[in-house]
Amino acid sequence: MKIYKVFVSEEIQDAWDGNWWDEYFGHVVVADDEQEALEIALSKGLMVPENLVTVEEVDSSKKGIVMSDFNAG
């Protein structure tokens, strides 16, 4: 299992020019591979077309914030 950041870039968000909640633009997902991470994110509320999504593996050897959601809670 690996950790993936599945998200929409800021450039794509700006192009949408809408009032969207953060959770529509990214999830941190634990999955076997990038395709599974994408499928999980899309099934759990990532609300954008698949062709606009970026999937990146998280380097767990580095410290830092993976994604931040100020609307959480």
PyRosetta script that sets phi, psi and omega in degrees:
from pyrosetta import init, pose_from_sequence

init()
pose = pose_from_sequence("MKIYKVFVSEEIQDAWDGNWWDEYFGHVVVADDEQEALEIALSKGLMVPENLVTVEEVDSSKKGIVMSDFNAG")
pose.set_psi(1, 144.6)
pose.set_omega(1, 178.8)
pose.set_phi(2, -130.9)
pose.set_psi(2, 165.6)
pose.set_omega(2, 178.0)
pose.set_phi(3, -106.0)
pose.set_psi(3, 131.8)
pose.set_omega(3, -179.3)
pose.set_phi(4, -126.1)
pose.set_psi(4, 145.5)
pose.set_omega(4, 170.2)
pose.set_phi(5, -100.9)
pose.set_psi(5, 118.0)
pose.set_omega(5, -179.3)
pose.set_phi(6, -113.9)
pose.set_psi(6, 113.6)
pose.set_omega(6, -168.8)
pose.set_phi(7, -152.5)
pose.set_psi(7, 171.6)
pose.set_omega(7, 173.8)
pose.set_phi(8, -112.1)
pose.set_psi(8, 129.3)
pose.set_omega(8, -177.2)
pose.set_phi(9, -62.9)
pose.set_psi(9, 159.5)
pose.set_omega(9, 178.4)
pose.set_phi(10, -61.5)
pose.set_psi(10, -33.7)
pose.set_omega(10, 179.0)
pose.set_phi(11, -62.6)
pose.set_psi(11, -42.7)
pose.set_omega(11, 178.5)
pose.set_phi(12, -67.4)
pose.set_psi(12, -42.0)
pose.set_omega(12, 178.2)
pose.set_phi(13, -59.1)
pose.set_psi(13, -44.1)
pose.set_omega(13, 179.4)
pose.set_phi(14, -63.0)
pose.set_psi(14, -37.8)
pose.set_omega(14, 179.8)
pose.set_phi(15, -65.0)
pose.set_psi(15, -30.1)
pose.set_omega(15, 178.5)
pose.set_phi(16, -70.6)
pose.set_psi(16, -30.3)
pose.set_omega(16, 176.2)
pose.set_phi(17, 48.9)
pose.set_psi(17, 41.5)
pose.set_omega(17, -179.5)
pose.set_phi(18, -121.6)
pose.set_psi(18, 176.2)
pose.set_omega(18, 177.7)
pose.set_phi(19, -98.7)
pose.set_psi(19, 82.4)
pose.set_omega(19, -175.1)
pose.set_phi(20, -106.8)
pose.set_psi(20, 148.4)
pose.set_omega(20, 176.0)
pose.set_phi(21, -79.2)
pose.set_psi(21, 150.6)
pose.set_omega(21, -178.0)
pose.set_phi(22, -55.5)
pose.set_psi(22, -38.4)
pose.set_omega(22, -175.1)
pose.set_phi(23, -64.7)
pose.set_psi(23, -16.4)
pose.set_omega(23, 176.2)
pose.set_phi(24, -76.3)
pose.set_psi(24, -14.7)
pose.set_omega(24, -172.7)
pose.set_phi(25, -109.7)
pose.set_psi(25, 0.4)
pose.set_omega(25, 177.3)
pose.set_phi(26, 179.8)
pose.set_psi(26, 149.1)
pose.set_omega(26, 175.5)
pose.set_phi(27, -140.6)
pose.set_psi(27, 152.5)
pose.set_omega(27, 168.0)
pose.set_phi(28, -102.1)
pose.set_psi(28, 126.4)
pose.set_omega(28, -169.7)
pose.set_phi(29, -129.0)
pose.set_psi(29, 139.7)
pose.set_omega(29, 171.0)
pose.set_phi(30, -100.9)
pose.set_psi(30, 123.2)
pose.set_omega(30, -175.7)
pose.set_phi(31, -155.4)
pose.set_psi(31, 170.3)
pose.set_omega(31, 178.6)
pose.set_phi(32, -75.4)
pose.set_psi(32, -34.0)
pose.set_omega(32, -177.5)
pose.set_phi(33, -154.5)
pose.set_psi(33, 175.5)
pose.set_omega(33, -176.6)
pose.set_phi(34, -60.9)
pose.set_psi(34, -41.3)
pose.set_omega(34, -178.7)
pose.set_phi(35, -63.5)
pose.set_psi(35, -42.9)
pose.set_omega(35, 178.3)
pose.set_phi(36, -65.4)
pose.set_psi(36, -39.3)
pose.set_omega(36, 177.7)
pose.set_phi(37, -60.6)
pose.set_psi(37, -43.0)
pose.set_omega(37, 177.9)
pose.set_phi(38, -62.3)
pose.set_psi(38, -45.9)
pose.set_omega(38, -179.9)
pose.set_phi(39, -61.3)
pose.set_psi(39, -42.8)
pose.set_omega(39, 179.3)
pose.set_phi(40, -63.9)
pose.set_psi(40, -47.0)
pose.set_omega(40, -179.0)
pose.set_phi(41, -60.5)
pose.set_psi(41, -44.1)
pose.set_omega(41, -179.8)
pose.set_phi(42, -66.2)
pose.set_psi(42, -34.0)
pose.set_omega(42, -179.3)
pose.set_phi(43, -77.3)
pose.set_psi(43, -16.6)
pose.set_omega(43, -177.4)
pose.set_phi(44, -108.3)
pose.set_psi(44, 18.0)
pose.set_omega(44, 170.0)
pose.set_phi(45, 115.0)
pose.set_psi(45, 3.7)
pose.set_omega(45, 174.2)
pose.set_phi(46, -68.5)
pose.set_psi(46, 108.7)
pose.set_omega(46, -165.3)
pose.set_phi(47, -100.4)
pose.set_psi(47, 51.3)
pose.set_omega(47, 176.9)
pose.set_phi(48, -137.3)
pose.set_psi(48, 159.6)
pose.set_omega(48, 177.1)
pose.set_phi(49, -60.9)
pose.set_psi(49, 142.8)
pose.set_omega(49, -176.6)
pose.set_phi(50, -54.7)
pose.set_psi(50, -35.8)
pose.set_omega(50, -176.7)
pose.set_phi(51, -70.9)
pose.set_psi(51, -8.1)
pose.set_omega(51, 178.3)
pose.set_phi(52, -100.1)
pose.set_psi(52, -0.9)
pose.set_omega(52, -173.4)
pose.set_phi(53, -91.9)
pose.set_psi(53, 140.6)
pose.set_omega(53, 173.3)
pose.set_phi(54, -109.5)
pose.set_psi(54, 136.5)
pose.set_omega(54, 176.7)
pose.set_phi(55, -120.1)
pose.set_psi(55, 123.9)
pose.set_omega(55, 178.5)
pose.set_phi(56, -129.3)
pose.set_psi(56, 136.1)
pose.set_omega(56, 174.7)
pose.set_phi(57, -74.5)
pose.set_psi(57, 137.5)
pose.set_omega(57, 179.0)
pose.set_phi(58, -86.2)
pose.set_psi(58, 131.0)
pose.set_omega(58, 176.2)
pose.set_phi(59, -83.5)
pose.set_psi(59, 101.3)
pose.set_omega(59, -174.8)
pose.set_phi(60, -73.4)
pose.set_psi(60, -2.9)
pose.set_omega(60, 176.6)
pose.set_phi(61, -85.9)
pose.set_psi(61, -7.2)
pose.set_omega(61, 179.5)
pose.set_phi(62, -105.0)
pose.set_psi(62, 140.0)
pose.set_omega(62, 177.2)
pose.set_phi(63, -85.0)
pose.set_psi(63, 150.2)
pose.set_omega(63, 175.6)
pose.set_phi(64, 145.1)
pose.set_psi(64, 178.0)
pose.set_omega(64, 179.0)
pose.set_phi(65, -85.4)
pose.set_psi(65, 130.6)
pose.set_omega(65, 178.1)
pose.set_phi(66, -78.0)
pose.set_psi(66, -53.9)
pose.set_omega(66, 175.3)
pose.set_phi(67, -147.6)
pose.set_psi(67, 155.1)
pose.set_omega(67, -180.0)
pose.set_phi(68, -124.5)
pose.set_psi(68, 134.2)
pose.set_omega(68, -180.0)
pose.set_phi(69, -127.5)
pose.set_psi(69, 100.6)
pose.set_omega(69, -178.2)
pose.set_phi(70, -73.9)
pose.set_psi(70, -12.4)
pose.set_omega(70, 179.8)
pose.set_phi(71, -91.8)
pose.set_psi(71, -0.1)
pose.set_omega(71, -176.8)
pose.set_phi(72, -65.3)
pose.set_psi(72, 149.8)
pose.set_omega(72, 174.0)
pose.set_phi(73, 108.6)
pose.dump_pdb("model.pdb")
